[in-house]
Amino acid sequence: MKFLRLISLVSFCVFWCGFAIAGGPATKPAPKATVTPSATSFLITNDDLPPKTAATAGTVFTIASDGTPQNPVKVTLGGSGAGGGYFNSNRVSVLNNPDACAYLSLGGAGEIGGVKISQLQDIGNFSGSSTDTGIDNGIGLVNNGTYLYASYSSSNTIATFAILPGCALNFLGDISPLGKNSGNVKGMAVHGNMLVVAYGDGSIESFNASAGIPVSNGDLQNATGYITSRYPAGVDITADGHYAIFGDQSSTTTVEVSDISSGKLTKTVIYNVGSAGDATSIFLSPDETLLYIANTSVGKVTAAFFHAITGKSLPAAPPGSSRDLIQTGYSFQVQSRN
């Protein structure tokens, strides 16, 4: 497996197990594994196995008190993955509601698998239109609690699914967005009724998702870094919906921040937070004081300090300083499990 490939294939989930599950009976036989009722944290990975291999699966780990993943359980999804693709496209999207759902994309099959986390149960796969395909570089997923959005890399479409009780999905329709410089969707994030997209060609755009299927806010624009060959690819949004943060494809570790409090994207502000390499995969910490950056081209991870009130991203501190919470350029190898 590629360096850091699972950065885009994992998701964390924390919820209280043991609640009643809404919806009708599952479409698949009950699994052998169950989760003991408790406040449990999970790490969920999309194994993303390519065609001509065994059916792909999701692997669910519980998290030990010291943060170590443990007790892996595979949930077979019954379709094939892409076996590769965009680092910044999230292949897992978790819905922390009473149903506690995880959605995992199957790029090879062009489907979305739904999993009831409390029962570790695959409830079935769901398809978009007949032309939605993601075999080339996978299918990215985000959800806002009401709708799930899936970006198909091969057809360059974003499909909208209504989230139904019991983790089921209902396909509503597609859009075919295109970047200002003819790029396709690389990364996206959603907050409430606002969907933000990075095209990987230097341009970004936001959409109004209040009616489900996204409608452009008319703010397609080149990011500030475009003129210096910095192309936004990864996206995250602050919890209050005030700022959109973009991770750039570039020779340095560069992020850009846009104030979206008006309901539209504004001109981005550039922050160079290191020299480790591209910043195509970015994740805000839960308390929004740190911005984690996967430097996928060199197999490293960078941490930068982030101020959610002002939207300013500060350079990562040098090793040994009082601000060195995570050592700049710390690298690790991610390997697949058998």
PyMOL commands that set and color helices and strands:
alter all, ss='L'
color gray80, all
select helices_A, chain A and resi 5-8+165-167+224-228
alter helices_A, ss='H'
color red, helices_A
select strands_A, chain A and resi 10-16+39-46+57-63+69-76+92-95+101-106+111-116+121-127+139-143+147-152+157-163+169-175+187-191+194-198+203-208+215-216+221-222+231-237+243-249+253-259+269-274+281-284+290-295+300-307+312-314+330-331
alter strands_A, ss='S'
color yellow, strands_A
deselect
rebuild
show_as cartoon
